[in-house]
């Protein structure tokens, strides 16, 4: 279903709930995986994904269609992830450690994670990157999003994104080969 | 040296079975739950701000409430307990207490009698010198 058709259903009070349900079904997997790669833990990703769609529902009347619906939802999801990680980090404020070891240990021990050793190692290498660089890497490497779309989501220039991605790749390869 | 392109592109995370079938219902339930309870959220916010203010006012009332004066409080204490306290503490000098009291003439005579009645008056200088151990001075 086209975004315009979806939006017209949502904007009609008689079909709003149906429209929102269709929107959730259309985008839930992409949003969930986008969030999950950032927060690692399934329960956190589940909670954040639900929160993203609640925010989408609350703000959809203000969506002006100057961006693609998917880009707009991705931006909300990205903000939710960054806020979540910031809050988590504030809880560690008086601790010497950052959240990276906690997330890294989840990669090692969680039952919701499989994959071979090199894939776990890649995930742990990603956790060494700053949050925003990790986001850019995930969107480019795993989601195959074009730089132009990532630029729209993150409100950054394409040039800066390219530099960030190549820098991230270099750091990841260094970690993997340690 | 291993390069990133050598690693198979795969996300190693799993979700519980049927998770994406149930997620829209969970989201819908949360949305309707939030829409139906605006009063509760207003109440929660009110309680969050009103309760601390009320607690502060109550604490302020207790703090600023005039209590009994020190003299009233002293009257409630048994005289013997005060005497015992004064005798056992070095914070208050008994002479200070005596100076601040408004003695009558007869009270002063009685006090003097009680202080000096046990003292033996010796008029003779030799008697006094006999009592002093000169060798161990």
Interface residues (C-beta under 8 A of the other chain):
Chain A: X17 X20 X21 X24 X25 X28 X29 X32 X33 X36 X37 X40 X42 X46 X49 X50 X53 X54 X57 X107 X112 X113 X114 X115 X118 X119 X120 X122 X123 X141 X142 X169 X172 X173 X176 X177
Chain B: X1 X2 X3 X4 X7 X8 X9 X10 X11 X12 X13 X14 X15 X16 X19 X20 X23 X24 X26 X27 X28 X30 X31 X34
